[in-house]
């Protein structure tokens, strides 16, 4: 049997299939489904990289959570796919200007022969030969278009705000790290705040947002402990990173969470 068939993106999120451990075949389909169908820009830790058609970028921890596998099994599976010439991999560190010190920890996966698995947008259920011809025509049109000007590249984000742009991997990582708060609501509120101040005063929006969420998550966790233990009224434990973060901001332009963080730091300095 030859040819191909279409599957709608997102079919794995159907309630019928959710909350079950993936097979290796399902994991392979998952990779093909999540690969970029055209060149696009994605954000990793506040920096932008370009994914080519047939590429995707996730951490092994994210894949382990999505597939419900141990992380070691994910790594072995990717190695197996690479040895069978089904995928190629590279670390996102090689795409980031800051190098390995950035700690992005994501893998860029390239699906080999992606064109065989993903038909062009205008094709129907044609035979594979007709699909290849259509692909060649589309590729030729893109080359001509490229001579006239750069192709439009669309960003793909799990949260796409005015200032804050998060990939699915970063969003999932923050959702796991800041589990005591409504992440999307906090992101929306902070994004609205950042959009209202001059761009030159925003600085590194990724680091500033991460510190903001960590502060709100600590506050929510403290409130939970207070409910379960009414006698608990201890101060927040503030790191040097928090102090350095606040010291670099304009005191006249702090939001409510940052003002609370500054007050906690000052209170801790006074107690010390």
N, C-alpha and C positions, 0 to 999 in steps of 0.2 A: 504494500500500500504506500502510495506516495502523496505529495501535496501537503497541505497544512490546514489548520482550522483556527478560528479566532476564539480567544477567551477574554472576557471583559476584565480590565484591571480592577482589582478589589474583590474578586470573587472569593478569595481566601478569607475575607472579613465577613463572609456570610455566616450568620449564627449557627448554621448547620455544621460548619467546619471549625469554628472557633474553639479555643480552649482545649485543643487536642494536640498531642505531640506530632510534629511533622515527620514524615518518612523522608528518605533521601530524595526520592522523586519529587515530593512536594517542596522540599528545600530548593531543588534545582529550578522548579517552576517559579518559586518565590523570587529567586535571583533574576530570572528573565523578566518577570513582571515589574520588578522595581528598577530595572536598568533604564537609563535615560533613552527615550526614543529619538531624541535629537540633542545636539550640543546644548548644554545649559550651564549656568553658574550656580554653585551651591556655597553656603557659608559654613565654615568649620572653625569654631572657636574665634569668631570675629574676623576671620580672613576668608577671602574668596578664592575658590579654585574652579577650573572649568572641567566639567565632565564631558567626554565625547559620547557620541551615540554608542549605546551598548555598555556604558560604564555605570557603576553605582558605588557609593562610599558609605560604609557603616563600620562600627567597631565590632569585634567578635563578641563582646558582651551583649551588644544590641541584638545580634543575630541569635545568640544563645537564648535570649529572652523571647524573641519572636518565634523561634522554632521549638522552644521548650526542650533544649538540649543542654548538656554540660558544655562549658566553654571549650574544654579540651577536645570534645567530640567535633565541635564546629571547626576548630583549627585543623584536625585530621581530615575532615571532609573537604575543606578548601585545598589542602595539600593534594588530596586525591584528585580533585577536579583539575588542578593545575598540572599534575603529572600526566593526566589523560588528555591534555591540550584542550580542555573544555573552557577554562578560564585562564586569565593572567592576573597577577596581583602586584600591587606596589603600596608602600606605606604613604599615607597622606603627608607625612613629614617631608617627603621629597618635593611636594608641591607648595609647601609653605615657606615663606621667606625666613621665618625664625628657625627653621630646621627642627631637629628632634627635641630641642628644649621646649617646644611649644606644648608638648604633651597631648596632642590631639588624639593619638591612639586609634585612628581609623584606617581601614584598609580600602584602597581603591581597587575594585574588582572589574575586570574587563571580560565580558562574555565573548568568547571566540565564535566567529561565524554568526554574529548576532543577526545579520540580515536573513539568515535561513529560518530563524525562529520568530522574527517580528516583521510582518508585512508592512508595506507603506500605508499611510492613512487613507489613500484613495482606492485601495484594492478591495475587492470582495473575496469570495471563496474561490478564486481562480486556481488553476493548476500551478505547480511550482515553477514551470517554465515561463508561464505568463507573468507570474510574480517577479521572477528574476528580470524579465524584460522591463517591467514597470519600474523596478528598482534602479535599473541602469538609466532609464530615461529621467527619473527623478534626480539621480546622482549627477547626470550631465547638466540638468537645469540648475542645480545648486552650484556647479562649477562656473557656469556662465554668470549666475547671480553674484558669485564671489568675486568675479573680475570687475563688476560694476561697483561693488561695495560689500562691506561685511554683512554676513547673515545675522539676523536678529537672534539673540540668545536669551532664552527665558529662564528666570530664576525659579527654583522649586523650593519652597519653604513650608515647614509645618506651622510656623507662626510668621506671618508676613505683615509687619507693622510699618509705621512711618520711619522709625529709626531701627527697631529691633527686627532682625531676620534670623530665624532659627531653622536649621535642617531637622528632619525627623530624628536623626541620631542625637543631636544636641538637645532637642526638646525632650526626648525619652530619657536622656541622661539627667537633665534637670528635674524632670518629673519624679525620677527615682531618688535624687538627692534631696529634694525639697518636698517631701511627701506630706508635710503637715499643712500645706497651703493649697489653694486653688491656683495652680500655676498659670493657666491661661488668663484668668481674671487679673492676677498680679502683673503679668506681662503687659496686658492691655492698659492697665492703669499707669504703669511706669513708662510705657511707650508714649502715652498721651502727655505725660509730664515732660519727657525728654524732647518731644516735638515742640514744646512751648518755650524752650530756652534757646539762646543763640548756639549755632553749631559748634563754634570754637570753644564753648564751655562744656560740651558734652564729654569730650575726651574719648577714652576707650569704652564704648557703650557696652561691649560684652562683659568686661571686668566690672564696670559699674553696676550693671544689671545683676550679675552673679552675686556681688556683695549685697545688693539690695534684697535679693531673694533669700540669701542666707540669713540676713537679719530678720526678715519677716518669718522665715521658717523657725528660727530660734525663738522668736516671740510666741508663735503659735504653740510650739512644743512646751514652752514654759507655762503657758496658760493651761495646757492639758495637764501638766504635772500639778499645777495649782489646784485643779478640779479634783484630781485623784488623791492629792496630798495637801489639804488646806493649810498645813503648817509650813509648807515650802514657800519661801519668799526671798530666795537668794538672788544675788545679782547675776547678770549675764557674764559669761566668760568671754572676754574680748581678746582677740589675737592682735599681734603687732601689725598684721596685714590690714585689719580693720582700722587701726589707728592711722596707718599710712594712707589708707584710702580716704578717710575723712579729712586728713590734713591737706590733701591735694584739691579739695573742693572749695568753692566760694561760699563762705558761711551765710551769705545773704540769699543764696539760691538753693538751699537744702530743702528736700521734700520732707514730709512728716516722718517717714521711716528713718531718714538720714539724721534728722534732728534728734530723734530718740536714741540713735546709735551714738551720736556725739555726747548726749547727756549721760549715757551709760559709761562711756570712756572717761569723761570728766569725773563722774562719781567714783569710778574705780581708782582714778589717780588721787582723788581727795582722801579716799579710805586708806590708800597705800601710804 
